C-alpha cells in the first residue's frame, strides 16, 4: 500500500469581519489573517472591491477604501511585532473572530482554504478545477517568455552579455516555503503576470500571489532587495470602452485593488501594453542593477 503524502504546512487563521450596518450585529468576512508556525503573520483582503461595490452600491467605493486601509494598517501593526490578540482596528465595526487551525501545502493555500470556509463573498481557488488555474498559469508563462525573448533579442551588446540564464525563473527556498521569482539580479527582483478582461477573477488571484511572493523574499532577507516589481501585461484603459459598464468597472477596481496591495508591501505594480515595452523597462533595470 502506497502511503498518502499529507501537507505539512501548519498555521492558524482568523477571519476579520465587518458589520454591514453599524450596531446590527450582521457582519461579513472581508479579510483573513494567517499565522504560520514560524510566527510570521500576514493579513489579506478576501473580498474584491468590485464585489463591495456591488454589495453597497453608491457607498461601495468608500467601503472598499475603508476595508483596504484596515488591511494595510493591520499588516503594519503585525510587522511592528504586535500580536494578533493586541491588534487595534483603525475603524469601528471591524472585529477579529475565532481562530482556527489548518494544514496545507503553503501559506497561499491556507489563505485560499480560509477564504473558502469563512467568506461567502470572497474569491478562493481552493478545490476549484485545476484547468482554470492552468489556463491562467499558461497566460502568465507566455507573457514572461515573451518578455525574456524580447530582452534577449535587443541589439544591445551590454544587455545580452550581462544576462545569465539562471537569473530567470529563480527558485528561492524561504523559511517556510519555496517560491519562484521571474527575474532576480543582485538587489532587483521582478515577477510577471497579465490582467485580461474576461479573466479578472483568476488573474487577480494569481497576481496577488506574485506580489506576496516578492514580499516574502524581501521579508526573509535571503536576498537583500532594494527594488521589487510586478510587470503586468494589461490593455490601456482607453482601449476597454467596448466592455459592458459593469465588467469595465470590475476590471478597473481589481487593478486599483492590486496596486494598493502591492504598494502596502513595497512592491511596484507596473502596467505594460506589450512584452516589448516591458522588456525595455526590464533592460533599464538590468543596467541600473549592474
NORURQUI-V965707 format. One record per backbone hydrogen bond with DSSP energy under -1.0 kcal/mol. NH is the residue of the N-H (numbers start at 1). CO is the residue of the C=O. E is the energy in kcal/mol with one decimal. If there is no record, write none. Layout:
NH;CO;E / NH;CO;E
This chain:
9;104;-2.3 / 11;102;-2.4 / 12;35;-2.5 / 13;100;-3.2 / 14;33;-2.7 / 16;31;-2.9 / 17;95;-3.1 / 18;28;-2.7 / 19;93;-2.5 / 20;26;-2.4 / 24;21;-2.6 / 28;18;-2.2 / 30;16;-2.5 / 31;16;-1.4 / 32;44;-2.5 / 33;14;-2.8 / 34;42;-2.9 / 35;12;-3.2 / 36;40;-2.6 / 37;10;-1.3 / 39;36;-2.0 / 42;34;-2.5 / 44;32;-2.5 / 46;30;-2.4 / 47;30;-1.1 / 52;48;-1.9 / 53;49;-2.4 / 54;50;-1.8 / 55;51;-2.1 / 56;52;-2.6 / 57;53;-1.4 / 59;56;-1.8 / 60;57;-2.0 / 63;59;-2.3 / 64;60;-2.8 / 65;61;-2.1 / 66;62;-2.1 / 67;63;-2.6 / 68;64;-2.6 / 69;65;-2.5 / 70;66;-1.9 / 71;67;-2.3 / 72;68;-2.2 / 73;69;-2.4 / 74;70;-2.6 / 75;71;-2.2 / 76;72;-2.0 / 77;73;-2.1 / 78;74;-2.4 / 79;75;-2.5 / 80;76;-1.3 / 81;78;-1.6 / 82;77;-2.2 / 86;83;-1.0 / 87;84;-1.2 / 95;17;-2.4 / 97;15;-2.8 / 100;13;-2.4 / 102;11;-2.9 / 104;9;-2.4 / 110;106;-1.6 / 111;107;-2.2 / 112;108;-2.2 / 113;109;-2.6 / 114;110;-2.8 / 115;111;-2.7 / 116;112;-2.1 / 117;113;-1.9 / 118;114;-1.8 / 119;115;-2.4 / 122;119;-1.3 / 123;46;-1.3 / 128;125;-1.5 / 134;130;-2.5 / 135;131;-2.1 / 136;132;-1.8 / 137;133;-2.6 / 138;134;-2.5 / 139;135;-1.9 / 140;136;-2.4 / 141;137;-3.0 / 142;138;-2.6 / 143;139;-1.9 / 144;140;-2.3 / 145;141;-2.5 / 146;142;-2.2 / 147;143;-2.0 / 148;144;-2.3 / 149;145;-2.6 / 150;146;-2.4 / 151;147;-2.4 / 152;148;-2.4 / 153;149;-1.4 / 156;154;-1.9 / 160;156;-2.1 / 161;157;-2.4 / 162;158;-1.3 / 163;159;-2.0 / 167;164;-2.2 / 168;165;-1.6 / 169;182;-2.6 / 170;181;-2.7 / 172;179;-3.1 / 174;177;-3.2 / 179;172;-2.5 / 181;170;-2.9 / 183;190;-2.1 / 184;167;-2.4 / 185;188;-2.7 / 188;185;-2.3 / 189;227;-2.1 / 190;183;-2.6 / 191;229;-2.2 / 193;231;-1.8 / 195;233;-2.7 / 199;196;-2.3 / 203;199;-2.4 / 204;200;-2.5 / 205;201;-2.0 / 206;202;-2.1 / 207;203;-2.6 / 208;204;-2.2 / 209;205;-1.6 / 210;206;-1.8 / 211;207;-2.2 / 212;208;-2.8 / 213;209;-2.6 / 214;210;-1.6 / 215;211;-2.1 / 216;212;-2.4 / 217;213;-2.1 / 218;214;-2.2 / 219;215;-2.7 / 220;216;-2.4 / 226;187;-2.4 / 227;187;-1.9 / 229;189;-2.1 / 230;268;-2.6 / 231;191;-2.8 / 232;270;-3.1 / 233;193;-2.5 / 234;272;-2.8 / 239;236;-2.0 / 240;237;-1.5 / 243;240;-1.7 / 248;244;-2.7 / 249;245;-2.6 / 250;246;-2.2 / 251;247;-2.3 / 252;248;-2.4 / 253;249;-2.8 / 254;250;-2.2 / 255;251;-1.9 / 256;252;-2.4 / 257;253;-2.4 / 258;254;-2.4 / 259;255;-2.4 / 260;256;-2.0 / 261;257;-2.4 / 262;258;-2.6 / 263;259;-2.5 / 264;260;-2.2 / 265;262;-1.1 / 266;263;-1.5 / 267;262;-2.7 / 268;228;-2.6 / 270;230;-2.5 / 272;232;-2.7 / 278;274;-1.8 / 279;275;-2.7 / 280;276;-2.3 / 281;277;-1.7 / 282;278;-2.5 / 283;279;-2.4 / 284;280;-1.7 / 285;281;-1.8 / 286;282;-2.3 / 287;283;-2.3 / 288;284;-2.2 / 289;285;-2.1
